[in-house]
Amino acid sequence: MFERKSSKPQTPDPSPAASTAPEQPAVAKPTTPAKRTEGVNAVIGSKVKVNGDIMSSEDLLVEGEVTGTITLSENELVIGSSGRVQANISAKTVRIEGEVKGDIDGSERVVICASGNVQGNVSSPRVMLEDGGRFKGSIDMGGSKPAAAAAKPAAGAKPEVHSIDKAG
């Protein structure tokens, strides 16, 4: 009386001989580096050494050595586990898995991972030091002035008032 209808139409499986393209083996995805490079636009490889100033409008992953300054005003900087940086850093967010010697200014957040080692001063509204991470320096979490000003309502602003009219 009642028949159950499948949402998928029943089609016979094609025989292997009828297939025109040979079946490709599944390709294993790389583990950690692929995860870390998702969303990262620029990479300094583990065998690359940079002496000088780096300014970028892209996210950056550093696995090599950098000496100088790194400035990523609106982007994320990741110092990978093999990264060695002797530079002052200024970025929106900074994640340290390797070694940094220098001052760090994160306009949003600075994270020192368990494998991270930082020798320098950190200034950011949010700072996180994972268990096992090493840090020597000072931390200023005073925050940036634009973020603090945005959190407070304007002095002359009136509060929004809503009225509910109940008709009887």
Backbone as a ProteinNet text record, in pm:
[ID]
protein_1_A
[PRIMARY]
MFERKSSKPQTPDPSPAASTAPEQPAVAKPTTPAKRTEGVNAVIGSKVKVNGDIMSSEDLLVEGEVTGTITLSENELVIGSSGRVQANISAKTVRIEGEVKGDIDGSERVVICASGNVQGNVSSPRVMLEDGGRFKGSIDMGGSKPAAAAAKPAAGAKPEVHSIDKAG
[TERTIARY]
81.4	0	86	179.3	270.4	406.2	462.8	596.6	691.6	809.7	910.6	984.9	986.7	1056.4	1192.5	1291.4	1427.6	1447.9	1527.8	1555.2	1654.3	1728.8	1824.2	1767.2	1776.2	1728.1	1819.8	1760.3	1835.9	1896.6	2028.4	2097.8	2194.4	2208.1	2302	2444.9	2530.8	2671.4	2738.7	2815.1	2884.1	2994.4	3014.5	3119.1	3255	3360.7	3493.2	3540.9	3498.9	3542.2	3477.6	3358.2	3287.3	3342.1	3419.4	3475	3580.1	3576	3671	3800.9	3795	3916.5	3959.5	4090.3	4135.3	4113.5	4083.1	4056.5	4187.3	4185.5	4303.8	4310.8	4429.2	4441.2	4419.5	4367.8	4345.7	4480.2	4489.4	4613.2	4602.5	4699	4700.3	4737.3	4664.4	4693.6	4807	4894.6	4999.8	4937.6	5006	4949.1	4963.3	5053.6	5062	5087.7	5186.5	5211.8	5090.9	5011.9	4895.5	4794.3	4772.6	4678.7	4725.6	4854.6	4908.3	4906.9	4916	4922.7	4786.2	4677.4	4545.2	4519.9	4485.5	4457.9	4582.4	4700.4	4824.9	4863.2	4890.9	4921.5	5070.9	5155.5	5299.4	5374	5481.5	5558.8	5706.7	5779.9	5926	5969.9	6023.4	6055.6	6163.6	6176.6	6268.5	6414.8	6448.1	6587.4	6614.8	6523.2	6536.3	6579	6678.6	6722.8	6696.7	6632.5	6599.9	6664.1	6740.5	6796.9	6734.9	6655.8	6593.4	6453.4	6378.3	6243.2	6142.4	6042.1	5934.8	5807.1	5741	5611	5519.6	5400.6	5312.2	5167.5	5083.5	4939.1	4875.4	4954.2	4907.6	4945	4875.2	4915.1	5050.2	5132.3	5268.1	5301.4	5363.3	5414.9	5566.3	5637.5	5783.6	5833.1	5895.8	5958.5	6110.8	6161.8	6305.3	6355.4	6461.1	6522.2	6499.9	6461.1	6439.4	6510.8	6587.7	6652.4	6612.9	6557.2	6513.8	6384	6283.5	6149.7	6045.6	5932.3	5820.2	5697.2	5629.5	5510.6	5398.2	5291.8	5171	5053.6	5024.5	4928.3	4792.1	4737.5	4601.7	4598.7	4710.7	4718.2	4779.7	4780	4830.4	4972	5054.2	5190.2	5201	5250.8	5275.4	5424.3	5488.9	5627.9	5620.7	5651.7	5640.6	5741.2	5727.7	5812.2	5960.1	5992.8	6133.8	6173.8	6084.2	6111.3	6198.7	6295.8	6386.6	6386	6334.2	6317.6	6388.9	6474.1	6536	6488.7	6368.8	6307.2	6199.5	6171.3	6054	5936.6	5824.8	5710.8	5590.1	5517	5391.6	5291.7	5184.1	5083.5	4950	4845.2	4712.3	4707.5	4747.2	4759.7	4894.8	4954.3	5085.3	5074.6	5118	5121.8	5264.9	5321.8	5462.6	5475.6	5526	5553.4	5704.2	5781.8	5927.2	5991	6094.1	6172	6170	6145.8	6145.8	6230.1	6321.6	6397.1	6366.6	6285.4	6245.4	6109.7	6068.2	5941.1	5827.6	5711.9	5596.8	5479.7	5418.6	5299.8	5187.8	5089.7	4974.1	4852.2	4794.3	4679.7	4555.7	4547.7	4435.6	4476.6	4581.1	4612.8	4754.4	4818.4	4948.6	4936	4975.7	4970.8	5111.1	5160.2	5288.5	5255	5280.9	5244.4	5338	5304.2	5383.1	5527.1	5547.3	5682	5749.5	5679.6	5731	5827.5	5918.1	6017.6	6030	5993.5	5996.7	6085.5	6177.6	6259.2	6235.1	6149.6	6116.5	5986.5	5946	5826.1	5707.1	5591.4	5470.1	5367.5	5306.7	5201.2	5082.2	4971.1	4850.2	4734.5	4611.1	4497.8	4469.8	4507.4	4488.9	4620	4669.2	4793.7	4766.4	4813.4	4794	4927.8	4961.3	5083.4	5041.8	5061.3	5023	5117.8	5068.6	5148.2	5270.7	5388.1	5513.4	5583.4	5511.1	5571.4	5666.1	5773.3	5872.6	5865.5	5876.2	5865.4	5954	6032.6	6112.9	6097.2	6034.6	6011	5893.8	5828.9	5713.4	5592.7	5475.6	5350.7	5271.1	5225.5	5138.3	5007.4	4900.8	4770.1	4676.4	4732.5	4653	4556.9	4584.6	4495.9	4524.4	4470.5	4488.6	4378.6	4406.6	4311.5	4186.2	4196.2	4072.6	3977.9	4028	3941	3872.7	3943	3884.4	3778.7	3803.7	3707.9	3582.4	3596.4	3480.4	3392.4	3448.9	3372.5	3285.7	3323.6	3248.8	3152.3	3029.7	2938.4	2983.5	2943.7	2979.1	2916.4	2983.8	2938.8	2802.1	2774.2	2647.6	2539.6	2567.1	2469.6	2358.9	2235.3	2121.5	2097.4	2055.1	2024.1	1901.4	1900.1	1787	1670.4	1550.2	1432.8	1328.2	1272.9	1169.1	1041.2	928.8	802.7	713.5	634.1	542.6	402.5	325	187.9	94.5	23	-70.7	-211.2	-267.8	-405.8	-498.4	-601.4	-680.9	-785.7
-118.5	0	125.2	137.6	251.1	204.7	279	245.7	355.8	317.8	415.4	455	582.5	631.4	682.6	646.9	691	829.4	910.8	1044.8	1041	930.8	915.7	820.1	855.1	761.4	639.6	522.7	398.4	386.6	385.4	365.4	250.3	167.9	56.6	107.8	39.6	76.6	44.6	141	111	9.6	-75.8	-176.4	-111.1	-164.2	-105.1	-97.6	-190.9	-189.8	-75.2	-31.4	75.4	212.4	224.2	353.2	398.1	526.3	577	623.9	674.8	724	623.6	597.4	506.3	570.7	489.9	540.2	588.8	711.9	771.2	732.4	697.8	668.1	795.1	776.9	891.5	949.2	1081	1148.7	1193.4	1154.2	1194.9	1341.2	1412.5	1554.7	1569.5	1668.9	1693.7	1732	1703.2	1725.8	1869.5	1899.5	2028.9	2147	2144.2	2262.3	2306.7	2213	2251.4	2324.5	2276.8	2343.8	2484.6	2500.4	2629.1	2727.5	2679.5	2770.2	2804	2743	2780.3	2927	3005.7	3145.6	3232.9	3172	3248.2	3274.5	3398.7	3434.3	3432	3459.4	3468.2	3380.6	3315.7	3225.5	3254.3	3259.9	3264.3	3125.6	3048.8	2908.8	2886.5	2760.1	2725.8	2744	2751.9	2769.9	2910.1	3002.2	3140.2	3229.5	3317.6	3418	3555.6	3641.5	3776.7	3874.8	3970.2	4080.5	4208.3	4276.6	4400.9	4413.8	4504.6	4535.3	4463.4	4404.3	4339.1	4414.7	4461.5	4526.1	4451.5	4412.7	4332.6	4366	4351.4	4363.3	4225.5	4120.5	3982.5	3916.4	3807.8	3728.1	3666.4	3642.8	3594.4	3481.9	3376.1	3266.1	3266.6	3273.3	3274.6	3142.3	3062.2	2937.7	2950.8	3057.4	3079.3	3178.6	3252	3350.4	3491.9	3582.3	3722.2	3809.9	3907	4007	4144.1	4230.5	4363.8	4401.9	4438.8	4470.1	4401.4	4368.6	4308.9	4391.7	4443.4	4526.1	4471.7	4427.2	4378.6	4446.4	4568.9	4651.5	4586.6	4526.7	4472.8	4321.8	4253.5	4111.4	4030.6	3898.3	3804.8	3761.2	3750.3	3699.9	3573.6	3466.1	3341.8	3312.5	3299.1	3254.8	3104.7	3027.6	2882.3	2820.9	2691.5	2622.8	2626.9	2639.3	2651	2796.4	2890.1	3032.4	3092.7	3173	3244.8	3390.7	3477.2	3618.4	3704.9	3795.4	3900.1	4031.5	4071.8	4189.3	4244.3	4371.8	4431	4401.7	4359.1	4312.4	4399.8	4434.8	4507.4	4441.9	4384.7	4317.9	4319	4284.4	4276.8	4162.4	4043.6	3930.3	3864.5	3815.9	3751.5	3618.2	3512.2	3378.4	3328.8	3292.5	3255	3109.4	3029.5	2888.7	2865.7	2959.5	2950.2	3045.8	3117.1	3204.2	3348.4	3441.3	3584.1	3657.8	3741.7	3834	3973	4046.1	4179.8	4213	4337.4	4383.8	4348	4314.8	4272	4362.6	4419	4502.9	4438.8	4382.6	4321.6	4407.2	4461.8	4550.8	4475.7	4344	4264.2	4159.9	4078.9	3965.6	3915.9	3865.6	3798.7	3665.6	3557	3423.2	3364.7	3324.8	3255.6	3109.3	3024.8	2883.1	2807.2	2682	2597.5	2583	2582.9	2570.1	2705.6	2815.2	2949.3	2997.8	3086.5	3146.3	3293.3	3382	3525.7	3595	3677.8	3765.7	3907	3978.3	4114.4	4156.5	4277.5	4334.3	4313.2	4282	4256.8	4362.2	4422.4	4520.6	4478.7	4446	4403	4401.2	4424.6	4418.1	4275.7	4174.3	4034.8	3960.2	3899.3	3822.8	3686.2	3582.2	3446.3	3374.4	3314.8	3235.6	3092.8	3004	2864.8	2796	2691.4	2614.8	2558.2	2590.4	2545.8	2653.9	2757.3	2868.3	2946.9	2999.8	3075.3	3223.1	3307.7	3451.9	3524.8	3620.8	3706.6	3848.9	3932.3	4070.2	4125.9	4226.5	4286.6	4280.3	4287.7	4284.7	4409.4	4479.5	4595.5	4561.7	4547.3	4514.8	4635.1	4752.7	4874.5	4887.7	4818.8	4824	4944.1	4938.1	5050	5152.1	5277.6	5385.6	5375.5	5340	5330.7	5223.2	5109.9	5003.8	5048.2	5118.5	5165.5	5272.6	5359.7	5464.5	5405.8	5300.5	5239.4	5169	5123	5050.9	5145.5	5272.7	5369	5446.3	5470.2	5551.6	5697.5	5768.7	5910	5987	6093.1	6168.1	6231.1	6282.3	6350.7	6258.6	6131.5	6039.1	6008.7	6008.4	5976.6	5826.7	5767.9	5624.8	5599.1	5485	5449.7	5406.9	5462.5	5433.8	5368.4	5256.2	5186.1	5189.8	5218.3	5214.9	5107.5	5046.2	4942.5	4994.1	4998.3	5046.9	4926	4910.2	4798.3	4849.7	4797.3	4835.4	4731.6	4777	4698.5	4616.2
0	0	0	95.6	99	51.9	-38.1	-86.3	-45.9	-2.8	33.7	-93.8	-119.1	-237.2	-195.9	-270	-242	-298.9	-229.4	-280.1	-395.6	-406.2	-515.6	-618.7	-744.7	-846.2	-850.9	-868.5	-876.1	-1015.6	-1021	-1148.3	-1130.6	-1233.3	-1221.6	-1217.1	-1141.7	-1134.1	-1267.1	-1321.4	-1446.6	-1420.1	-1514.8	-1499.7	-1516.4	-1452.8	-1465.4	-1610.2	-1693.9	-1833.5	-1909	-1866.1	-1936.1	-1902.5	-1796.2	-1755.4	-1854.9	-1894	-1992	-1928.1	-1805.5	-1739.7	-1633.7	-1623	-1518	-1381.4	-1281.8	-1147.2	-1085.2	-1032.2	-971.6	-824.7	-773.9	-630.9	-549.1	-430.5	-341.6	-300.7	-303.2	-267.3	-122.2	-41.5	99.2	109.1	190.4	209.7	309.4	287.5	386.1	519.5	627.6	760.1	805.2	892.9	959.7	865.6	773.9	692.8	611.7	560.6	481.6	567.6	689.4	777.6	808.5	830.2	870.1	753.6	629.9	516	458.5	510.7	464	498.6	399.1	421.6	425.3	422.7	422.8	278	245.5	108.3	77.4	173.7	149.2	249.3	201.4	286	267.2	379	375.3	418.8	325.3	347.3	450.8	492.9	601.8	564.5	436.3	395.4	343.5	372.1	324.8	440.2	413.1	510.4	452.1	531.9	488	584.3	529.7	607.4	554.7	638.3	595.1	648.2	587.2	631.3	542.2	604.6	530.8	559.8	454.1	464.8	369.6	419.5	336.4	365.1	262.2	280.4	263.8	285.8	283.7	415.2	449.1	563.5	531.1	634	611.4	708.1	655.7	735.2	720.7	833.8	832.9	888.9	805.6	848.7	845.3	783.9	772.8	875	837.2	926.7	873	963.9	927.7	1028.8	979	1062.6	1008.8	1093.6	1050.5	1116.3	1035.2	1085.8	998.6	1060.9	988.1	1019.4	914.7	931.2	844.7	909.3	841.8	909.7	874.6	947.7	965.2	861.6	867.1	846.4	873.3	842.3	954.8	935.1	1034.6	1000.3	1104	1091.1	1174.4	1113.3	1184.5	1174.2	1289.7	1293.7	1315.6	1212.4	1219.1	1314.3	1335.7	1433.6	1397.8	1269.5	1232.3	1207.2	1231.4	1209.8	1317.8	1276.3	1367.4	1324.8	1413.3	1378.4	1479.9	1429.7	1511	1452.6	1494.3	1434	1526.5	1507.9	1570.5	1478.4	1538.3	1460.9	1490.5	1385.3	1398.8	1303	1358.1	1276.3	1347.7	1274.8	1334.2	1435.2	1392.9	1483.6	1461.1	1568.7	1562.9	1636.2	1569.1	1629.8	1621.5	1737.6	1743.1	1783.8	1691.4	1718.1	1723.3	1671.7	1668.1	1766.1	1720.5	1808.1	1759.3	1851.9	1819.8	1922	1871.3	1955.2	1903.2	1978.6	1937.3	1995.6	1978.5	2032.1	1936	1993.5	1915.3	1946.8	1842.5	1856.8	1776.4	1846.5	1781.2	1804.4	1698.4	1716.8	1764.2	1738.5	1787.2	1889.7	1856.4	1942.2	1915.7	2021.7	2012.6	2085.5	2017.3	2075.2	2073.4	2190.5	2200.9	2227.5	2129.3	2136.9	2229.9	2255.8	2345.9	2297.2	2166.2	2111.2	2091	2122	2098.3	2204.4	2163	2252.2	2213.9	2305.9	2277.8	2379.2	2327.1	2410.5	2361.5	2430.5	2390.7	2455.6	2427.7	2486.6	2394.1	2453	2376.6	2411.6	2309.5	2328.5	2243	2309.3	2238.8	2337	2289.9	2381.6	2430.7	2352.1	2392.9	2373.5	2479.6	2475.5	2535.1	2464.4	2513	2513.5	2626.3	2640.7	2671.2	2573.3	2592.2	2689.3	2755.2	2849.7	2778.6	2828.7	2768.5	2688.5	2649.4	2576.6	2665.7	2606	2683.2	2645.3	2749.4	2728.5	2828	2776.7	2863	2812.5	2895.4	2856	2933.8	2878.2	2943.3	2850.7	2912.5	2836.4	2868.4	2764.7	2778.8	2709.1	2788.6	2732.1	2737.8	2726.6	2731.5	2615.9	2507.2	2391.1	2304.6	2185.6	2093.2	2116.2	2088	2113.1	2026.4	1895.5	1816.1	1868.5	1914	1964	2093.3	2180	2305.4	2278.5	2182.3	2150	2087.6	2009.5	1945.7	2048	2156.1	2257.5	2340.6	2353.2	2432.6	2342.5	2387.3	2308	2308	2207.2	2197	2312.9	2358.2	2475.5	2454	2335.6	2309.2	2256.9	2242.3	2184.7	2285.1	2235.9	2321.2	2315.3	2426.8	2423.3	2336.6	2272.9	2185.7	2272.6	2247.5	2327	2237.4	2284.7	2211.7	2294.5	2229.5	2301.9	2240.5	2326	2281	2304.7	2199.5	2209.2	2211.9	2323.7	2335.3	2306.6	2202.8	2169.2	2232.7	2299.2	2383.6	2338.9
[MASK]
++++++++++++++++++++++++++++++++++++++++++++++++++++++++++++++++++++++++++++++++++++++++++++++++++++++++++++++++++++++++++++++++++++++++++++++++++++++++++++++++++++++++

